Amino acid sequence: MIGLSTVYLNDTSRDWARLAARAGDIGYDSFELDVGIPASWLKDIKRSVADGKAKILSVHNFCPKVEAVPEGRNLWSAYLITSEDEAERRKAVELTKRSVETAAAVGALAVVVHAGHTQVDFDGRDLSKFLRDFGAGSSLYLARLEELKIARRAVAPRYIHNAVKSLEEITRFAEGSGVRVALENRFFYHEIPLLGEFGEIFRAVGSSDLAFWYDIGHGEIFIRMGFMSSHEEILEPYKDRIAGFHLHDVRGMRDHYAPGEGELDYTGFLKYMRPDTIKIIEAHPYSRAFAVARAKDIFAPLA
């Protein structure tokens, strides 16, 4: 199952019909609905699915689009299921339930969830600046990384506890809907979860409706920043829980290019992909249309 994230087209599409037509021009009729899909489009999306003109494979939390985003946040992290502010955590849980309802209504198999992040004085964004300025092997970068590790380690259990509490409720809500709640690996070191924390959360929640979603570009950035040694380090422990992949390429430290536009070799990932694994091309608008069209051919044998 191969689809295209609507993030590639929705900012420049005035409605669902236009987006679907433009996607069709580059060979896609299966999709992941991203966080920018407005509620007003859902009626037309449902009609397209019912008429057999489109297939929705997955939905990215939060969907439909959150209309009121708090200052300093974005559509992907408007509210956090790990938040220590109980009102915010409840809001995030309810919005995630709404995403599950959206997924069920359009026949999607998974909701991709960002869990949230720890609150530390020096976070992953700050660390990225050190990487850019001094390099991954520099003593300054490595000292800052160690500082972040210590700070994060001290507070992470509180946020993991909140993630578990939230995901227990969300997976109970999703039970019987045919929709799995898929926890995605993240981009910055201060975010939740890191490698072993996935297993900790999976065991604590104890639901088969909680799955693993692997973003290949995020994983590659983790390797390049020295947070893990290989993709296998995280894929092997959770390979039996994989619901899907976000597929995009990396140039230097910038991701979300169409597969084939950057520096990654995808052959090592194919063994983790089954025909029923959801595979989403998550190229951002700066990717070239011909590259997005060609990207699905890399994974076509597993479609």
Phi and psi in degrees as GROMACS dihedral restraints (atoms count N, CA, C in turn):
[ dihedral_restraints ]
;  ai    aj    ak    al  type     phi  dphi    fc
    3     4     5     6     1  -120.1    20    10
    4     5     6     7     1   130.7    20    10
    6     7     8     9     1  -140.4    20    10
    7     8     9    10     1   175.7    20    10
    9    10    11    12     1  -114.1    20    10
   10    11    12    13     1   132.9    20    10
   12    13    14    15     1   -69.5    20    10
   13    14    15    16     1   135.2    20    10
   15    16    17    18     1   -67.9    20    10
   16    17    18    19     1    -9.5    20    10
   18    19    20    21     1   -58.8    20    10
   19    20    21    22     1   -25.2    20    10
   21    22    23    24     1   -67.5    20    10
   22    23    24    25     1   -28.5    20    10
   24    25    26    27     1  -125.3    20    10
   25    26    27    28     1   -17.5    20    10
   27    28    29    30     1   -71.2    20    10
   28    29    30    31     1   -26.2    20    10
   30    31    32    33     1   -67.9    20    10
   31    32    33    34     1   -21.7    20    10
   33    34    35    36     1  -114.3    20    10
   34    35    36    37     1    14.9    20    10
   36    37    38    39     1  -115.6    20    10
   37    38    39    40     1   129.5    20    10
   39    40    41    42     1   -79.4    20    10
   40    41    42    43     1   -18.7    20    10
   42    43    44    45     1  -160.4    20    10
   43    44    45    46     1   173.8    20    10
   45    46    47    48     1   -63.6    20    10
   46    47    48    49     1   -40.2    20    10
   48    49    50    51     1   -58.7    20    10
   49    50    51    52     1   -43.5    20    10
   51    52    53    54     1   -66.1    20    10
   52    53    54    55     1   -43.4    20    10
   54    55    56    57     1   -61.3    20    10
   55    56    57    58     1   -46.5    20    10
   57    58    59    60     1   -63.1    20    10
   58    59    60    61     1   -38.0    20    10
   60    61    62    63     1   -66.6    20    10
   61    62    63    64     1   -42.7    20    10
   63    64    65    66     1   -66.0    20    10
   64    65    66    67     1   -38.4    20    10
   66    67    68    69     1   -64.6    20    10
   67    68    69    70     1   -40.1    20    10
   69    70    71    72     1   -61.0    20    10
   70    71    72    73     1   -33.3    20    10
   72    73    74    75     1   -63.5    20    10
   73    74    75    76     1   -24.6    20    10
   75    76    77    78     1  -110.7    20    10
   76    77    78    79     1    17.2    20    10
   78    79    80    81     1    93.6    20    10
   79    80    81    82     1    18.4    20    10
   81    82    83    84     1  -119.5    20    10
   82    83    84    85     1   133.4    20    10
   84    85    86    87     1  -131.4    20    10
   85    86    87    88     1     7.8    20    10
   87    88    89    90     1  -118.9    20    10
   88    89    90    91     1   144.4    20    10
   90    91    92    93     1  -143.9    20    10
   91    92    93    94     1   159.2    20    10
   93    94    95    96     1  -107.9    20    10
   94    95    96    97     1   128.1    20    10
   96    97    98    99     1   -79.2    20    10
   97    98    99   100     1   124.5    20    10
   99   100   101   102     1   -95.8    20    10
  100   101   102   103     1  -176.4    20    10
  102   103   104   105     1   -70.9    20    10
  103   104   105   106     1   -10.8    20    10
  105   106   107   108     1   -92.8    20    10
  106   107   108   109     1     3.0    20    10
  108   109   110   111     1   -75.9    20    10
  109   110   111   112     1   117.3    20    10
  111   112   113   114     1   -74.6    20    10
  112   113   114   115     1   154.2    20    10
  114   115   116   117     1   -59.7    20    10
  115   116   117   118     1   -30.0    20    10
  117   118   119   120     1   -66.2    20    10
  118   119   120   121     1   -16.7    20    10
  120   121   122   123     1   -85.6    20    10
  121   122   123   124     1   -16.4    20    10
  123   124   125   126     1   -62.5    20    10
  124   125   126   127     1   -35.5    20    10
  126   127   128   129     1   -59.7    20    10
  127   128   129   130     1   -45.0    20    10
  129   130   131   132     1   -70.3    20    10
  130   131   132   133     1   -34.7    20    10
  132   133   134   135     1   -63.7    20    10
  133   134   135   136     1   -46.2    20    10
  135   136   137   138     1   -59.7    20    10
  136   137   138   139     1   -40.1    20    10
  138   139   140   141     1   -64.7    20    10
  139   140   141   142     1   -41.9    20    10
  141   142   143   144     1   -61.4    20    10
  142   143   144   145     1   -40.4    20    10
  144   145   146   147     1   -66.6    20    10
  145   146   147   148     1   -46.1    20    10
  147   148   149   150     1   -62.2    20    10
  148   149   150   151     1   -33.9    20    10
  150   151   152   153     1   -83.4    20    10
  151   152   153   154     1    -2.1    20    10
  153   154   155   156     1    77.2    20    10
  154   155   156   157     1    15.9    20    10
  156   157   158   159     1   -90.6    20    10
  157   158   159   160     1   -17.0    20    10
  159   160   161   162     1  -148.1    20    10
  160   161   162   163     1   155.1    20    10
  162   163   164   165     1  -130.1    20    10
  163   164   165   166     1   130.6    20    10
  165   166   167   168     1  -102.6    20    10
  166   167   168   169     1   116.1    20    10
  168   169   170   171     1   -87.8    20    10
  169   170   171   172     1   -37.3    20    10
  171   172   173   174     1  -153.6    20    10
  172   173   174   175     1   164.5    20    10
  174   175   176   177     1  -130.0    20    10
  175   176   177   178     1   134.9    20    10
  177   178   179   180     1   -95.5    20    10
  178   179   180   181     1   125.8    20    10
  180   181   182   183     1   -64.8    20    10
  181   182   183   184     1   132.3    20    10
  183   184   185   186     1   -98.0    20    10
  184   185   186   187     1   138.4    20    10
  186   187   188   189     1  -147.2    20    10
  187   188   189   190     1   126.4    20    10
  189   190   191   192     1   -71.4    20    10
  190   191   192   193     1   173.4    20    10
  192   193   194   195     1   -53.9    20    10
  193   194   195   196     1   134.7    20    10
  195   196   197   198     1   -76.1    20    10
  196   197   198   199     1   121.7    20    10
  198   199   200   201     1   -81.8    20    10
  199   200   201   202     1   -29.1    20    10
  201   202   203   204     1  -115.7    20    10
  202   203   204   205     1   100.9    20    10
  204   205   206   207     1   -99.2    20    10
  205   206   207   208     1   124.6    20    10
  207   208   209   210     1   -59.1    20    10
  208   209   210   211     1   151.8    20    10
  210   211   212   213     1   -58.8    20    10
  211   212   213   214     1   135.7    20    10
  213   214   215   216     1    86.4    20    10
  214   215   216   217     1    -1.9    20    10
  216   217   218   219     1  -112.3    20    10
  217   218   219   220     1   174.5    20    10
  219   220   221   222     1  -131.8    20    10
  220   221   222   223     1  -179.0    20    10
  222   223   224   225     1   -63.5    20    10
  223   224   225   226     1   -29.0    20    10
  225   226   227   228     1   -78.0    20    10
  226   227   228   229     1   -27.4    20    10
  228   229   230   231     1  -130.9    20    10
  229   230   231   232     1    37.1    20    10
  231   232   233   234     1   -58.1    20    10
  232   233   234   235     1   -40.2    20    10
  234   235   236   237     1  -140.0    20    10
  235   236   237   238     1   146.7    20    10
  237   238   239   240     1  -116.9    20    10
  238   239   240   241     1   131.6    20    10
  240   241   242   243     1   -73.3    20    10
  241   242   243   244     1    -9.7    20    10
  243   244   245   246     1   -97.2    20    10
  244   245   246   247     1    -0.5    20    10
  246   247   248   249     1   -60.0    20    10
  247   248   249   250     1   144.0    20    10
  249   250   251   252     1   -84.5    20    10
  250   251   252   253     1   -10.0    20    10
  252   253   254   255     1   -84.4    20    10
  253   254   255   256     1   110.6    20    10
  255   256   257   258     1   -62.1    20    10
  256   257   258   259     1   -34.8    20    10
  258   259   260   261     1   -64.8    20    10
  259   260   261   262     1   -41.7    20    10
  261   262   263   264     1   -66.5    20    10
  262   263   264   265     1   -44.6    20    10
  264   265   266   267     1   -59.0    20    10
  265   266   267   268     1   -43.0    20    10
  267   268   269   270     1   -62.4    20    10
  268   269   270   271     1   -41.6    20    10
  270   271   272   273     1   -60.4    20    10
  271   272   273   274     1   -43.5    20    10
  273   274   275   276     1   -63.4    20    10
  274   275   276   277     1   -41.0    20    10
  276   277   278   279     1   -63.2    20    10
  277   278   279   280     1   -45.6    20    10
  279   280   281   282     1   -65.9    20    10
  280   281   282   283     1   -38.4    20    10
  282   283   284   285     1   -68.1    20    10
  283   284   285   286     1   -33.7    20    10
  285   286   287   288     1   -69.4    20    10
  286   287   288   289     1   -38.0    20    10
  288   289   290   291     1   -60.4    20    10
  289   290   291   292     1   -38.9    20    10
  291   292   293   294     1   -62.3    20    10
  292   293   294   295     1   -37.3    20    10
  294   295   296   297     1   -64.9    20    10
  295   296   297   298     1   -39.0    20    10
  297   298   299   300     1   -61.5    20    10
  298   299   300   301     1   -43.4    20    10
  300   301   302   303     1   -62.3    20    10
  301   302   303   304     1   -41.0    20    10
  303   304   305   306     1   -60.7    20    10
  304   305   306   307     1   -46.8    20    10
  306   307   308   309     1   -59.8    20    10
  307   308   309   310     1   -46.4    20    10
  309   310   311   312     1   -62.4    20    10
  310   311   312   313     1   -38.2    20    10
  312   313   314   315     1   -68.4    20    10
  313   314   315   316     1   -28.0    20    10
  315   316   317   318     1  -105.9    20    10
  316   317   318   319     1     6.1    20    10
  318   319   320   321     1    80.3    20    10
  319   320   321   322     1    17.4    20    10
  321   322   323   324     1   -75.4    20    10
  322   323   324   325     1   156.9    20    10
  324   325   326   327     1  -100.4    20    10
  325   326   327   328     1   -13.7    20    10
  327   328   329   330     1  -153.4    20    10
  328   329   330   331     1   150.8    20    10
  330   331   332   333     1  -113.9    20    10
  331   332   333   334     1   122.1    20    10
  333   334   335   336     1   -87.0    20    10
  334   335   336   337     1   125.7    20    10
  336   337   338   339     1  -120.0    20    10
  337   338   339   340     1   131.9    20    10
  339   340   341   342     1   -91.5    20    10
  340   341   342   343     1   123.8    20    10
  342   343   344   345     1   -73.8    20    10
  343   344   345   346     1   -40.1    20    10
  345   346   347   348     1   137.0    20    10
  346   347   348   349     1  -155.5    20    10
  348   349   350   351     1  -152.3    20    10
  349   350   351   352     1   162.6    20    10
  351   352   353   354     1   -81.2    20    10
  352   353   354   355     1   155.6    20    10
  354   355   356   357     1   -99.5    20    10
  355   356   357   358     1   107.7    20    10
  357   358   359   360     1  -131.5    20    10
  358   359   360   361     1   155.1    20    10
  360   361   362   363     1   -66.3    20    10
  361   362   363   364     1   -35.4    20    10
  363   364   365   366     1  -120.9    20    10
  364   365   366   367     1   108.6    20    10
  366   367   368   369     1  -107.7    20    10
  367   368   369   370     1  -172.0    20    10
  369   370   371   372     1   -64.5    20    10
  370   371   372   373     1   -30.1    20    10
  372   373   374   375     1   -66.9    20    10
  373   374   375   376     1   -41.6    20    10
  375   376   377   378     1   -62.9    20    10
  376   377   378   379     1   -40.2    20    10
  378   379   380   381     1   -63.1    20    10
  379   380   381   382     1   -36.4    20    10
  381   382   383   384     1   -60.5    20    10
  382   383   384   385     1   -34.9    20    10
  384   385   386   387     1   -66.3    20    10
  385   386   387   388     1   -39.2    20    10
  387   388   389   390     1   -64.1    20    10
  388   389   390   391     1   -38.6    20    10
  390   391   392   393     1   -61.9    20    10
  391   392   393   394     1   -46.5    20    10
  393   394   395   396     1   -64.2    20    10
  394   395   396   397     1   -39.4    20    10
  396   397   398   399     1   -81.9    20    10
  397   398   399   400     1   -32.3    20    10
  399   400   401   402     1  -122.7    20    10
  400   401   402   403     1   -17.8    20    10
  402   403   404   405     1    93.2    20    10
  403   404   405   406     1   151.3    20    10
  405   406   407   408     1   -66.7    20    10
  406   407   408   409     1   -24.5    20    10
  408   409   410   411     1   -94.6    20    10
  409   410   411   412     1     1.3    20    10
  411   412   413   414     1   -76.1    20    10
  412   413   414   415     1   152.0    20    10
  414   415   416   417     1   -65.7    20    10
  415   416   417   418     1   -33.7    20    10
  417   418   419   420     1   -65.5    20    10
  418   419   420   421     1   -43.8    20    10
  420   421   422   423     1   -65.0    20    10
  421   422   423   424     1   -47.3    20    10
  423   424   425   426     1   -64.0    20    10
  424   425   426   427     1   -35.1    20    10
  426   427   428   429     1   -66.8    20    10
  427   428   429   430     1   -41.0    20    10
  429   430   431   432     1   -67.4    20    10
  430   431   432   433     1   -39.1    20    10
  432   433   434   435     1   -61.5    20    10
  433   434   435   436     1   -44.4    20    10
  435   436   437   438     1   -63.1    20    10
  436   437   438   439     1   -38.4    20    10
  438   439   440   441     1   -61.6    20    10
  439   440   441   442     1   -42.9    20    10
  441   442   443   444     1   -66.9    20    10
  442   443   444   445     1   -40.3    20    10
  444   445   446   447     1   -59.7    20    10
  445   446   447   448     1   -44.4    20    10
  447   448   449   450     1   -65.1    20    10
  448   449   450   451     1   -45.2    20    10
  450   451   452   453     1   -65.0    20    10
  451   452   453   454     1   -42.1    20    10
  453   454   455   456     1   -67.3    20    10
  454   455   456   457     1   -42.3    20    10
  456   457   458   459     1   -59.0    20    10
  457   458   459   460     1   -33.3    20    10
  459   460   461   462     1   -70.2    20    10
  460   461   462   463     1   -28.8    20    10
  462   463   464   465     1  -112.5    20    10
  463   464   465   466     1   -15.4    20    10
  465   466   467   468     1   -54.5    20    10
  466   467   468   469     1   -40.4    20    10
  468   469   470   471     1   -55.6    20    10
  469   470   471   472     1   -34.3    20    10
  471   472   473   474     1   -63.9    20    10
  472   473   474   475     1   -40.8    20    10
  474   475   476   477     1   -76.9    20    10
  475   476   477   478     1   -34.8    20    10
  477   478   479   480     1   -64.6    20    10
  478   479   480   481     1   -40.4    20    10
  480   481   482   483     1   -56.6    20    10
  481   482   483   484     1   -45.4    20    10
  483   484   485   486     1   -67.8    20    10
  484   485   486   487     1   -37.0    20    10
  486   487   488   489     1   -61.2    20    10
  487   488   489   490     1   -45.3    20    10
  489   490   491   492     1   -61.7    20    10
  490   491   492   493     1   -47.5    20    10
  492   493   494   495     1   -57.3    20    10
  493   494   495   496     1   -44.4    20    10
  495   496   497   498     1   -69.0    20    10
  496   497   498   499     1   -44.7    20    10
  498   499   500   501     1   -71.0    20    10
  499   500   501   502     1   -28.9    20    10
  501   502   503   504     1   -60.2    20    10
  502   503   504   505     1   -45.2    20    10
  504   505   506   507     1   -68.7    20    10
  505   506   507   508     1   -41.3    20    10
  507   508   509   510     1   -67.3    20    10
  508   509   510   511     1   -42.4    20    10
  510   511   512   513     1   -68.8    20    10
  511   512   513   514     1   -33.5    20    10
  513   514   515   516     1   -62.1    20    10
  514   515   516   517     1   -40.3    20    10
  516   517   518   519     1   -65.1    20    10
  517   518   519   520     1   -37.9    20    10
  519   520   521   522     1   -78.0    20    10
  520   521   522   523     1   -16.7    20    10
  522   523   524   525     1   -56.0    20    10
  523   524   525   526     1   130.3    20    10
  525   526   527   528     1    84.2    20    10
  526   527   528   529     1    -4.1    20    10
  528   529   530   531     1   -86.9    20    10
  529   530   531   532     1   -14.9    20    10
  531   532   533   534     1    83.2    20    10
  532   533   534   535     1     5.0    20    10
  534   535   536   537     1  -110.4    20    10
  535   536   537   538     1   126.6    20    10
  537   538   539   540     1   -95.0    20    10
  538   539   540   541     1   146.2    20    10
  540   541   542   543     1   -94.5    20    10
  541   542   543   544     1   114.6    20    10
  543   544   545   546     1  -111.2    20    10
  544   545   546   547     1   115.2    20    10
  546   547   548   549     1   -84.8    20    10
  547   548   549   550     1   123.1    20    10
  549   550   551   552     1   -97.3    20    10
  550   551   552   553     1   141.8    20    10
  552   553   554   555     1   -69.9    20    10
  553   554   555   556     1   146.6    20    10
  555   556   557   558     1  -109.1    20    10
  556   557   558   559     1  -177.6    20    10
  558   559   560   561     1   -98.4    20    10
  559   560   561   562     1   -38.4    20    10
  561   562   563   564     1  -107.2    20    10
  562   563   564   565     1   150.9    20    10
  564   565   566   567     1   -67.0    20    10
  565   566   567   568     1   -27.3    20    10
  567   568   569   570     1   -79.6    20    10
  568   569   570   571     1    -6.2    20    10
  570   571   572   573     1   -80.5    20    10
  571   572   573   574     1   167.1    20    10
  573   574   575   576     1  -115.3    20    10
  574   575   576   577     1   137.1    20    10
  576   577   578   579     1   -99.2    20    10
  577   578   579   580     1   160.8    20    10
  579   580   581   582     1   -90.4    20    10
  580   581   582   583     1  -171.0    20    10
  582   583   584   585     1   -51.0    20    10
  583   584   585   586     1   -69.7    20    10
  585   586   587   588     1   -70.6    20    10
  586   587   588   589     1   -18.3    20    10
  588   589   590   591     1   -67.8    20    10
  589   590   591   592     1   -26.8    20    10
  591   592   593   594     1   -58.3    20    10
  592   593   594   595     1   -49.5    20    10
  594   595   596   597     1   -61.9    20    10
  595   596   597   598     1   -40.1    20    10
  597   598   599   600     1   -59.9    20    10
  598   599   600   601     1   -43.5    20    10
  600   601   602   603     1   -69.7    20    10
  601   602   603   604     1   -44.6    20    10
  603   604   605   606     1   -58.3    20    10
  604   605   606   607     1   -44.6    20    10
  606   607   608   609     1   -66.9    20    10
  607   608   609   610     1   -41.0    20    10
  609   610   611   612     1   -69.4    20    10
  610   611   612   613     1   -39.2    20    10
  612   613   614   615     1   -73.5    20    10
  613   614   615   616     1   -41.3    20    10
  615   616   617   618     1    66.1    20    10
  616   617   618   619     1    31.2    20    10
  618   619   620   621     1  -119.7    20    10
  619   620   621   622     1   134.1    20    10
  621   622   623   624     1   -71.3    20    10
  622   623   624   625     1   -12.3    20    10
  624   625   626   627     1   -81.9    20    10
  625   626   627   628     1    -4.5    20    10
  627   628   629   630     1   -98.7    20    10
  628   629   630   631     1   118.8    20    10
  630   631   632   633     1  -119.5    20    10
  631   632   633   634     1   174.8    20    10
  633   634   635   636     1  -108.3    20    10
  634   635   636   637     1   134.1    20    10
  636   637   638   639     1  -121.7    20    10
  637   638   639   640     1   124.4    20    10
  639   640   641   642     1  -107.1    20    10
  640   641   642   643     1   122.1    20    10
  642   643   644   645     1   -96.3    20    10
  643   644   645   646     1   110.9    20    10
  645   646   647   648     1   -64.9    20    10
  646   647   648   649     1   -40.2    20    10
  648   649   650   651     1   -64.4    20    10
  649   650   651   652     1   -42.8    20    10
  651   652   653   654     1   -61.5    20    10
  652   653   654   655     1   -42.0    20    10
  654   655   656   657     1   -61.1    20    10
  655   656   657   658     1   -41.2    20    10
  657   658   659   660     1   -64.9    20    10
  658   659   660   661     1   -40.7    20    10
  660   661   662   663     1   -62.0    20    10
  661   662   663   664     1   -39.6    20    10
  663   664   665   666     1   -59.2    20    10
  664   665   666   667     1   -41.9    20    10
  666   667   668   669     1   -64.8    20    10
  667   668   669   670     1   -46.0    20    10
  669   670   671   672     1   -67.7    20    10
  670   671   672   673     1   -24.7    20    10
  672   673   674   675     1   -92.2    20    10
  673   674   675   676     1     0.6    20    10
  675   676   677   678     1    84.2    20    10
  676   677   678   679     1    18.6    20    10
  678   679   680   681     1   -86.7    20    10
  679   680   681   682     1   -25.5    20    10
  681   682   683   684     1  -149.8    20    10
  682   683   684   685     1   163.3    20    10
  684   685   686   687     1   -90.3    20    10
  685   686   687   688     1   -27.5    20    10
  687   688   689   690     1  -161.7    20    10
  688   689   690   691     1   164.3    20    10
  690   691   692   693     1   -65.4    20    10
  691   692   693   694     1   -35.1    20    10
  693   694   695   696     1   -61.5    20    10
  694   695   696   697     1   -27.7    20    10
  696   697   698   699     1   -58.4    20    10
  697   698   699   700     1   -31.9    20    10
  699   700   701   702     1  -103.8    20    10
  700   701   702   703     1   -28.5    20    10
  702   703   704   705     1   -74.0    20    10
  703   704   705   706     1   -39.6    20    10
  705   706   707   708     1   -60.7    20    10
  706   707   708   709     1   -48.1    20    10
  708   709   710   711     1   -64.2    20    10
  709   710   711   712     1   -25.7    20    10
  711   712   713   714     1  -119.1    20    10
  712   713   714   715     1    17.0    20    10
  714   715   716   717     1   -61.2    20    10
  715   716   717   718     1   -29.1    20    10
  717   718   719   720     1   -79.8    20    10
  718   719   720   721     1    -8.4    20    10
  720   721   722   723     1  -105.9    20    10
  721   722   723   724     1     1.4    20    10
  723   724   725   726     1   -67.3    20    10
  724   725   726   727     1   121.2    20    10
  726   727   728   729     1   -93.8    20    10
  727   728   729   730     1   -33.6    20    10
  729   730   731   732     1  -172.5    20    10
  730   731   732   733     1   177.6    20    10
  732   733   734   735     1  -131.1    20    10
  733   734   735   736     1   142.9    20    10
  735   736   737   738     1   -95.6    20    10
  736   737   738   739     1   123.7    20    10
  738   739   740   741     1  -111.1    20    10
  739   740   741   742     1   116.6    20    10
  741   742   743   744     1  -158.1    20    10
  742   743   744   745     1   168.0    20    10
  744   745   746   747     1  -108.4    20    10
  745   746   747   748     1   167.9    20    10
  747   748   749   750     1  -130.0    20    10
  748   749   750   751     1   135.7    20    10
  750   751   752   753     1  -122.4    20    10
  751   752   753   754     1   114.5    20    10
  753   754   755   756     1    63.4    20    10
  754   755   756   757     1  -115.5    20    10
  756   757   758   759     1  -113.7    20    10
  757   758   759   760     1    18.4    20    10
  759   760   761   762     1  -112.1    20    10
  760   761   762   763     1   130.0    20    10
  762   763   764   765     1  -112.0    20    10
  763   764   765   766     1  -169.7    20    10
  765   766   767   768     1    69.0    20    10
  766   767   768   769     1    26.0    20    10
  768   769   770   771     1   -81.3    20    10
  769   770   771   772     1   156.1    20    10
  771   772   773   774     1   -62.2    20    10
  772   773   774   775     1   140.9    20    10
  774   775   776   777     1   -50.9    20    10
  775   776   777   778     1   130.8    20    10
  777   778   779   780     1   101.3    20    10
  778   779   780   781     1   -13.3    20    10
  780   781   782   783     1   -92.2    20    10
  781   782   783   784     1    -9.0    20    10
  783   784   785   786     1  -124.7    20    10
  784   785   786   787     1  -139.1    20    10
  786   787   788   789     1  -112.4    20    10
  787   788   789   790     1     3.2    20    10
  789   790   791   792     1   -88.9    20    10
  790   791   792   793     1   146.5    20    10
  792   793   794   795     1  -106.0    20    10
  793   794   795   796     1   120.6    20    10
  795   796   797   798     1   -92.5    20    10
  796   797   798   799     1    -3.3    20    10
  798   799   800   801     1   -60.9    20    10
  799   800   801   802     1   -33.7    20    10
  801   802   803   804     1   -69.4    20    10
  802   803   804   805     1   -16.7    20    10
  804   805   806   807     1   -88.2    20    10
  805   806   807   808     1   -19.6    20    10
  807   808   809   810     1   -61.6    20    10
  808   809   810   811     1   -31.1    20    10
  810   811   812   813     1   -68.1    20    10
  811   812   813   814     1   -17.0    20    10
  813   814   815   816     1   -93.9    20    10
  814   815   816   817     1    -0.3    20    10
  816   817   818   819     1  -110.9    20    10
  817   818   819   820     1   124.4    20    10
  819   820   821   822     1  -101.3    20    10
  820   821   822   823     1   166.9    20    10
  822   823   824   825     1   -56.5    20    10
  823   824   825   826     1   -31.3    20    10
  825   826   827   828     1   -92.3    20    10
  826   827   828   829     1     5.0    20    10
  828   829   830   831     1   -76.4    20    10
  829   830   831   832     1   132.0    20    10
  831   832   833   834     1   -73.7    20    10
  832   833   834   835     1   129.0    20    10
  834   835   836   837     1  -125.5    20    10
  835   836   837   838     1   112.0    20    10
  837   838   839   840     1  -113.2    20    10
  838   839   840   841     1   121.8    20    10
  840   841   842   843     1   -75.3    20    10
  841   842   843   844     1   108.6    20    10
  843   844   845   846     1  -106.8    20    10
  844   845   846   847     1    59.2    20    10
  846   847   848   849     1   -81.5    20    10
  847   848   849   850     1   140.6    20    10
  849   850   851   852     1   -91.0    20    10
  850   851   852   853     1   167.1    20    10
  852   853   854   855     1   -58.6    20    10
  853   854   855   856     1   -19.1    20    10
  855   856   857   858     1   -75.8    20    10
  856   857   858   859     1    -6.8    20    10
  858   859   860   861     1   -74.7    20    10
  859   860   861   862     1   146.2    20    10
  861   862   863   864     1   -78.5    20    10
  862   863   864   865     1   143.1    20    10
  864   865   866   867     1   -59.6    20    10
  865   866   867   868     1   -40.7    20    10
  867   868   869   870     1   -66.5    20    10
  868   869   870   871     1   -31.2    20    10
  870   871   872   873     1   -72.2    20    10
  871   872   873   874     1   -38.9    20    10
  873   874   875   876     1   -63.9    20    10
  874   875   876   877     1   -41.5    20    10
  876   877   878   879     1   -62.0    20    10
  877   878   879   880     1   -40.3    20    10
  879   880   881   882     1   -78.6    20    10
  880   881   882   883     1   -21.9    20    10
  882   883   884   885     1   -58.7    20    10
  883   884   885   886     1   -39.1    20    10
  885   886   887   888     1   -66.5    20    10
  886   887   888   889     1   -20.0    20    10
  888   889   890   891     1   -66.7    20    10
  889   890   891   892     1   -26.8    20    10
  891   892   893   894     1   -60.6    20    10
  892   893   894   895     1   -36.1    20    10
  894   895   896   897     1  -109.2    20    10
  895   896   897   898     1     6.5    20    10
  897   898   899   900     1   -57.0    20    10
  898   899   900   901     1   -37.9    20    10
  900   901   902   903     1   -58.6    20    10
  901   902   903   904     1   -19.6    20    10
  903   904   905   906     1  -106.5    20    10
  904   905   906   907     1    10.6    20    10
